[in-house]
Amino acid sequence: MRSGYVALIGKANAGKSTLMNVLVGEKVAIVSPKPHTTRNRILAVCNMEEGQIVFVDTPGIYKTKTELSTRMMRSTELSAKEVDIIAYVVDGHKPLQQDDIVCMQNFLQNKIPMCILYTKLDILQQQKLIEDSKLLFEAGITCPLFPISARTGKNISKLKESLLRLLPEREKIYESNILTDKSIKFMIAEIMREKILLRYQKEIPHGIAVVIHQFEQNQKGIYLINLDIICEKQNHKAILIGKQSQALKEVLSFARQDMEKLLGCKVFLTAFVKVQENWRDREHLLKEFGYALLDDRL
């Protein structure tokens, strides 16, 4: 039997979270078209007949601007040093950038086996793959390259089989009934943040945090969930709430549907929008909002 950790690493919006959800066959990580959706390192367990792959979804690589983003990048850097394989994810629909090549070269210095995953095979032109392969070879990057499509599932099974063969021989790391290292409460908060990312314009979501105060099931089997949506500016609060609270009602309804699917029962969801200016640079607030331990060891 083989088992081990595979880190999904790449630039923001490369499609890492979508890919991880497809690889394990369940929605573990939230997904949106906006960059920086993933803030925490998330483990997802893929059980196969011949072994187990623990995928590690990491925050997307980008220039840090806040203490929160600095911690996110530290989480990604540590993950790249503590896994068995690095799977560098490239958006196959976009040109290969020099900073991608530099990142790959830097990760190769960790002396950890690396492969390159080209997403969006369904719209990826073969000529681009040939040209990029040449650029990578000229840069001294000779890692295995896997063109895949998370949307259609093309080559996903082959990728998992190839990754498993590269992992060391060892017993399973997690019991077969475990899907992720994250709690249900964490996933509920992430569902709320995902719906905000999808519902509002780009200037709003990046300064959002979600803090759950109540998460319990009453005698009727209904989950009572009360949470705060934290933003950084008063005008953002007004946008989040909307005229006559209509925007907030809509996003709560949107989130509640997914929460009920996850929990398998009815949810009574309430929320308050609060302002904490510059919380992404304030140590005690990062800790309070759950971002103090982004560099926990695997």
Salt bridges, closest charged atoms under 4 A:
GLU67 OE2 - ARG71 NE 2.95
GLU82 OE2 - ARG297 NH1 2.15
ASP84 OD2 - ARG170 NH1 3.36
ASP91 OD2 - LYS94 NZ 3.94
ASP91 OD2 - LYS120 NZ 3.08
ASP99 OD1 - LYS11 NZ 3.19
ASP100 OD2 - LYS11 NZ 3.74
ASP122 OD2 - ARG151 NE 2.88
ASP132 OD2 - LYS128 NZ 2.76
GLU169 OE2 - ARG2 NH2 3.58
GLU190 OE2 - ARG193 NE 3.09
GLU194 OE2 - LYS27 NZ 2.74
GLU194 OE1 - LYS195 NZ 3.00
ASP228 OD2 - HIS213 NE2 2.58
ASP228 OD2 - LYS274 NZ 3.10
GLU232 OE1 - ARG280 NH2 2.69
GLU250 OE1 - ARG199 NH2 3.01
ASP258 OD2 - LYS195 NZ 2.74
GLU283 OE1 - ARG71 NH2 2.51
ASP295 OD2 - ARG74 NE 2.75
